[in-house]
Every structure is written in structure tokens, then in C-alpha cells.
Amino acid sequence: MKITEPTPGAPCWVELGTSDVDAAKVYYHQVFGWRAETDPREEAGGYTMLYLGAAPVAALSPLHTPGQSTAWTVSFATRDADALAAAVTEAGGRRLTGPMDVFDLGRFAVLADPEGAVFSLWQGRSFAGAAVFNAPGSLGWVELATRDEEAAKAFYTRIFGWTVGTHKDYPQWGLDGADFGGMSALDEFYPDDVRAHWLPYFAVADVDETAARAAESGGMLLVPPTDVPAGPRIAVIRDPQGGHFGIHRTGTEG
């Protein structure tokens, strides 16, 4: 990801809504070395920040909606969450939560694109988002899996003003050419129940070593360590509660 700090229109944060926050704390500490701090305030609802050293990089949250599945959600920075949430609905997306204030930290909304891929908006105030990107153990890339690439291009370029480049037949999202993500097709090889979704990729120093540690700690390798043609070495993992995430070798983003 060529974006190195929270930037309007770019990914700025990721959080895992999980059925077992305590188990997730242990698992992600084993995989990435993250340190967890749960907000003690009752109104925070058990929200837990994850740190790489002193740098906030991600978060955990209990599931609050009946039937909600464990999943990672990517947040995109904005200067005006209300205006952008309205633009999403005007473009055919759906508003799921908010916009609402989070203490003095910022304002957020949870939305879904026309195909149902869920994402968040974050209007930072005292908290802008992740303090580090692309370093081992931090967010390095985001990927949209979709069954309609052209519709996705039309929606996201309209909402965020993203550029769409192509690297070896792989569409890449960017801001003024600074790429931060890509798009993969949910083609006929995917079961019908696999819905459009955003997948975060975390940078790691060694994909094989991290993937092995993720599996040994109770996760499942959905895509074992693989060299992408003309691209990075990656793996995709499901955590013990069912949350999916990817990893890629540091320095190979974009």
C-alpha cells in the first residue's frame, strides 16, 4: 500500500467483529504479536484496540447483531461521514449503522455497496486511524472480491474518486495513482453463497512462517503460501472464529 498515513478516501483502519474477543486477543497475539487493550468504559461495549508496540494498528469488537458473522471490516477515511454516507445510498448502497460519534475520537458509519460488500467510513477527530502501514504486523493492502467488477468500479470511483489501474490483469484501487488495494473476481469457481466482501491483507516479513504460525494457533489456511504471478507472495487465513484475512510479504504491496 503506497498510502503511508490516514488519507481521505484511503483505508485508515480495520476491525474484527468476533464471537469471542478473548480468544481473538490470544490468537492475533500469537500470529502478529499484537498487544490488546480493552476500553473499560461500559459505553465502549468491549471495544479492544490492538497495538504493534505503541502503535495502534487494528481493533476487536464483540458481535452486537443477532446472526452477525465474525468478519474483518475495512474503514476508509473521510472528512465528512454524513455527506459520504448519503452519497453511498444515492449510488445504490445501503446504510447499516450511523453515522454516529464515538466519544471524541471521531464519527463513523457502516455501509454496504450495491453488491453487499460491507465497509466503514471514519471521520477522524482525536483518533485518525492506524499509526503505521506496510510494516510487518500492520495493514498493507485491501482487496474487494466481487461478482461484478464493472459495477464495482463505477460505484467506488463515484463515491471516493479512486483511480483504477491494472497490473497484470489485476485491477488496482488508488488515489492519484498511489495504489492501496485491488479487486478479485468471484467467478464460477466460487460457491454461490460466497458474497462480495472486503479482505484486509497484513504485511509480514515471512509469509510461510506466519502462515504456519497461524495454522498452528488454530487457524485454517484457505490459500496456502503462494507466489502471485508478477506479484507478491501471499496467503489467506481463517481465524478460529471464522474471520478471514490475508498476509503478504512486506515491501511487495502495490
Secondary structure, 3 states (H helix, E strand, C coil): CCCCCCCCCCEEEEEEEECCHHHHHHHHHHHHCCEEEECCCHHHCCCEEEEECCEEEEEEEECCCCCCCCEEEEEEECCCHHHHHHHHHHCCCEEEEEEEEECCCEEEEEEECCCCCEEEEEEECCCCCCCCCCCCCCEEEEEEEECCHHHHHHHHHHHHCCEEEEECCEEEEEECCEEEEEEEECCCCCCCCCCCEEEEEEEECCHHHHHHHHHHCCCEEEEEEEECCCCCEEEEEECCCCCEEEEEECCCCC
